[in-house]
Amino acid sequence: MSVDSAAKCPFTSTRNDSKSAAVVTRRMKVESGAEHIRAYERAREILLSKELLQGGAGAEFVDTSDPDKAPVFFLDGAPHRDKRTSIARFFTQRAITSRYHAIIERETSRLLGQLRRDGRAQLDIISFELTVAVAANIVGLTDSDMPRMSRRLALMLSAGWHHRLNVLARLSAGLRKGQAMLSFYLNDVTPAVRARRKAPQDDLISELIARGASWRAILTECMTYAAAGMVTTREFIVMAAWHLFDRPELRADFLAGDEARQFAILNEILRLEPIASLLYRRKPDQPDARHEKYALDLRAIHEDEAAVGPCPHALDPDRAERLNTNGAFLSFGAGAHHCPGKLVALHETRMFLDALLRVPGVRLERAPDVGWSEMLLSYELRNAVVTCDRA
């Protein structure tokens, strides 16, 4: 879509509403040899290409010869389509309203009830408990203690500040991560698999068992969904809350709006603060290929005025309606590997924040620290504290 970048901008030309840009720009590194993509249309062309393969996270080294034993994230072509089709029912609007809304409402009530009793809470911790509860239901990790599983996963997948540690501290952190991984396998994955071998349910683990997936494949798939469904949604919730707490007019707009308006605000925050900052795609093995890998820089792509309009650094909830386009742009990817759980993440975030912002006296006492995860190629937000009037 072509937009006249000279159109009148309602914001100052130097305005930048991003809260994570400085850290991401400083810490993000594109893999050597990969073509750095910053233009929206070029990025979309790459994502929609049927010739390119999934890249990043060591995709080129994963054995996909047996699709039933390989995580869906690393598959391409017909095996990928087949596996995506088999799990599509978990991410439909019907599943969200009939199955996940009840979980979101229950967990939100529990977590905000505790906030009211204590008068304060760490936002990244309580939001993670919410996202774990929802994703665990999809995956089938429902046969263990949920808060303890949340703590194990948080330890396993957190890496935003490891670059600041000395060698001994990094070694110690690595050992703790290893212990958490072993505990996750023994206390969360194993009970769930054993229970579903006896009585299959409508979840991912039951689907994997039916396909003959190995224990290793099941663990890998569980980890993939933990990173993609739990961690990223937590960052989305904390980032969106940070913006809404800091801007009273945006908060008022959000609380007064219907579901469509709230989604418009959340999508614009996500455009400005893409969690998955880098997406990789690669060509099949071709010795004469000029560029074998593409690195899609979503933050730069979402600043392309030809696609997002003038003032790309400003948070403008009316942007998508004015352009008559998808408000998330490429935040959830596009093409075969687009994020299947995007609607689940949007509903979780909208419902939780709508309830949180209505808590009497709620305010952001401490803004989050911003880190960078090399493992997930995303920012991490930690230590945000919210307070409220005690019940």
N, C-alpha and C positions, 0 to 999 in steps of 0.2 A: 504494500500500500504506500503510495506516495503522498507525503504531507509537506506543505509549504513551510519550511523551517523559519521563514521570515514572518510567519503569522504572529500577531500580537501575543506576547507572553504575559500571563497574569502575575508572574512572579519576577523577582529581581534576577538578572542574568547570572549573578554569582551564587545564587541560593543552591545549597546541596543538603537535602533532608536525610541523606543516608547516615545511619549510625555505625555502620560496619565498614564503610569504604576504606578508611585509612588503614585498618588492620589487614583487610583482605588484599588490598593493593600492595602492601608491604610484604606480606607473607606468601601470597600465591605465586607458585612457580610453574610454568608450563614445561612439560617434558621436552628434553632436548630432541630436536629433529621433527617435532610436531609443528604443523602449520597453525599459527595463532589466528583464530577466526574472531573478528569483532563486528562484522556487518550482519544485520538481522536476516536479510534475504538469503545471503550465502549460508548462514547457519541453518536456516530452515530447509534449504535445498539439501544440505548434508544430512540432516536428521530424517528427511523423508526419502533419502536414497535407499533403494533396495539392493544396491551393490555393496554398500559399506557394512562393516561389522561392528559390534559393540567393542568399545575400547576402555582403557582405564582399569584400575584395580587388578592389574595383572591378567586381563581377559585373554591376552594372546598365549598365556601359558596354561590355561585351564583345559583339561581334557574333556571335550564335548562329544566324544565318539559314541557314548551311550547317553542319549538325551534324558532318559529317566533318572540317571544318576548325577546329572549336571544341574546346577541352579539355573532357574529361568533367566536370571540377569545376564548370564554369559552365553546363552543360546542365540542363534540367528536362524533366519529362514523358516522352513516348514516346522522343524522341531520347536522353535520359539513360538510360532503361531499356535501350534497344537497345545502347548503347555499354558499359554496365556488364555486360550479359549476355555481350558478345563478349570481355570481359577477365576474366570471373569465374573461368575455369579457372586463372588465375595465382595465385589466392589460396585455393584449396581445401586441406583437410587433406591430401589425397593429394599435391598439388603440394609442400606443405611437407615432408612426410616423404620423398617420392621424389626431390625436386629440391633443395630449399633446405637440408635438414639437412646434406647433404654439404658444401655451401659454408660453412655456419656452422661446422661442425667443422673444416674445413680452415683457414679464416681465424682461428678461435679458437686453434688449435694454433700457427699461425704467429705471431700477435700475442703470445700468452703465452710462446712460446719466446723471442721477442725480449726480453720483460720479464724472463725468467729470466736471460738472458745479460747484460742491462744492469743489472739490479737495480732499475730504476725506469722509469716511463712516465707520460705525460700521458693520463689516462683518456679525456678527451673526444676526443683525437686517435685513439687506437687503437680506441675504440668506433665512431667515424665510419668508419674504414677497413672495419670489419666491415659496417656498415649499407650503405655504398656498394657493397660487393661483392655483397650479396644483392639490393638494389634494381636494380643495374646489370644483373644477370642477368634480372630481370623485364622491365626496359625494353628491354634489348638493347644497352646501352652497354659492350660487352665487347671493343672493337677498339682500345683505347688503354691507356696506362699507368695502372693503377688508383690507386696512391698519389698520382700527380700530379693525376689527376682529383679525388681526395678533397680535395686542397689547394685546387684551383680552386673547387670547390663550397663548401668551408668559407668561403672569402673572399667569394664571391658572396652567400651567404645569412646571413652574420653581421652583426648590427646592434645587438646588445644594449647596446653602450657608446657609440654614436655621439653620444648626447645630451650626453656629457661632453666632446666635442671642440670646439675652436674652429672658426671658419669655414674657415680654411686647411686644418686637419687633416681636416675633413669633406670638403672639395673633393678633397684628396689621396686619402682613402678611397674617394670616389666614382669617381675615375679608376682606382684599382686594381680596384674591382669591375667597371668597364666592361671593362678589359683581361682580367680573369678570365672574364667572359662571352664575349668574343670568342674567347679561347683555348678555352673549353669548346665553343663551336660548331665551331671549326676542327679541334681535336685530338680531340674525343670524339664529338660528334654526327655530324659529316660522315663520318668513316671508318665509323661504324656504319651509317649510311643507305646509303652506297655498297655496303658489303658485303652488305646485305640486299636491295638491288635485284637483285644478281646471284644471291644464294642466300638466300631467305627462311628465317627460323627461327621457333621458337615463342616469340615475344616481342612486346612492345608495338609497337616500331618497325616490325616486319614487318606487324603488324595495321594500323597507320596507313598504311603504304605501299599496302597492298591496298585501303584505302578512298579512296585518292587525296588524302591529306592533303598540304598544302603544307609547304615547309621551315620556315616560320614556325610552323605548327601543330605540327609535330613537335618543334621546339625548345621551344615553350611547354609541351607535354605532358611533355617530359623534365624541364623545370624544375619543373613541378607535382609530379611523382613524386619529384624530388630533395628538395623541401621537405617533402612529406607522408610519404615513405617512408624517407628517409635522416636528415634533420635531427631530426624528432620522435622517431624511435627512439633516436638518440644521446642526446637529452636524457633519455629514459625510462631508458636504461641507466645514465647517470651519476647520476640522481636516486635510482634504486633502489639502486645501489651505495652511495651516501652514507648512506642509511638503514640498510642492512645492515651497513656498517662501523661505524656509530655505535652500533648496538644489538646487543651480543653475543648476547642471547637470541633476537632476531629472526634473526640470521645462523645460529645453531644450528638454529632451527626450519626455516629455508629449506634448509639442507644435509641435514637429516635427513628432510625431507618428500619425498613422491612428486611427480610432475608436477602433480597436481591441487592439492596443498598449496602448491607453489611458485607456481602461477598465482594462487591465492587471495591470497598475500602480495603479489605484484606488482600485482594488480588493486586491492588496498586502498591501496597506495602511490599508484597512479595516480588513484584517487578523491580522495585527499587532495591530490595534486599534479598536477591536470590540466594537460597540456602545452598543448593548445589551450584557452586560458583564455576566449576569446570565440568564439561561433558566431553568425553573422547569418543571418536569414531576412527576406524582404521580400514584400510583396503585389504582385501585378501592378499596372500603372499604373491607379490609381483616384483621380481628383481629389478625391473626397469621403471618402477613407479617413481615419479618425481617426489611425491609426498605420500608416505605410507600411513601417516596418522594426522588427524585433525583435532585441535584443542579448541573447543567452543567456550569462549569467555562470556558467560551469560551477563555479567555486570556490564561489560562494554557493549554487548549486543543490545541490551535494554536501554542503552544511552544513544542508540542510533536514531537520530531525529527523523530520518526517512520513514521509519516504521512506527515510532512511538510519539512523534510530534514534538513541538517545541518544549523547552524547559524539561529535558529528560531527567534532570537531577532532582526535580521537585515532586513531592508526593501530591498527586492530583487525582482524587477519586473519580472525577468526571472524565478522565482521559479516554477510557475505553468506550464510553457511550458517545463521546464527541467523535471518535474515530470509527465507531461502529465495528469494533473488533473485539477479540478475546482479551479480557483484562489481564490475564496471567501472562500473556505473550508466550515466551518459551520457558517459563519458570518450571513447568512440569515436563519439559521436553516436547517432542513431537515424533510422529512416525511410529514404527513398530515398538520401540522401546520407551514410549511415553509412560509416565508414572501411572500405574493402574489405580493407586490409592489416592489420587488427587481430591476426589469428592469427599472421601472419608476424612482427609486432613482438613479440608475447608469446613466441614460440618463440626468436627471436634473443636476447632479453633473458634469458630463463630459462637457455638453454644456455650463453651467454657468462658470466653471473654465477656459475652453478654451477661452471664450470671456474676462473674467476678466484679465487673464494673458497677454492678448494682448493690454490692455489699456496702452497708452503711459505713461511711468514713474511710473507705478504702483508698489507699494512695501508695505510690511507689517511693518507699523510704530510701532504697539504695538501687541505683541503676546497675545493670549487669556489667561484668567484665567481659571484654570481647577477646576471644582467642581464635586460633586457626587450627583445624584438624587436617593434617596431611593425609590421614587415612581416608577420610570422607570427602576431602576437597571442599570443605565448608567451614563457615565460622561457627564458633561455639559461644554461647552466652551462659555465664555462671554467676552465682552469688547475688542475683536480684532479690531484694527483700520487699515484700508488700506488707503493710500494716492496715488495721481497721479498728473500728469501735468493737470492743469485746462484748460478746453476748452476755 
